[in-house]
C-alpha cells in the first residue's frame, strides 16, 4: 500500500441493492434508499451517500 493510500482507509462495501419496494429509509433524511428494508445497518439515500462521499473524500 502506498503512503498516500494509508490516509484513505474507507470501507468500499455496500449493502445489497433491492429489487423493488419496500426500501430502507436513509438514516440522515429518512428518504427511501436503493437498499432493501430488511438490511440491518447504516443506509443512505443516493443524495446523502454522495454528500457523505464528498465530505470524507481524501483531498490529496
Protein Blocks (a to p, Z undefined) as FASTA:
>chain_A
ZZklmmmcccfbdcdddfbdcddddfklopacfbdfklgcddddfklmmmmmmmmpceZZ
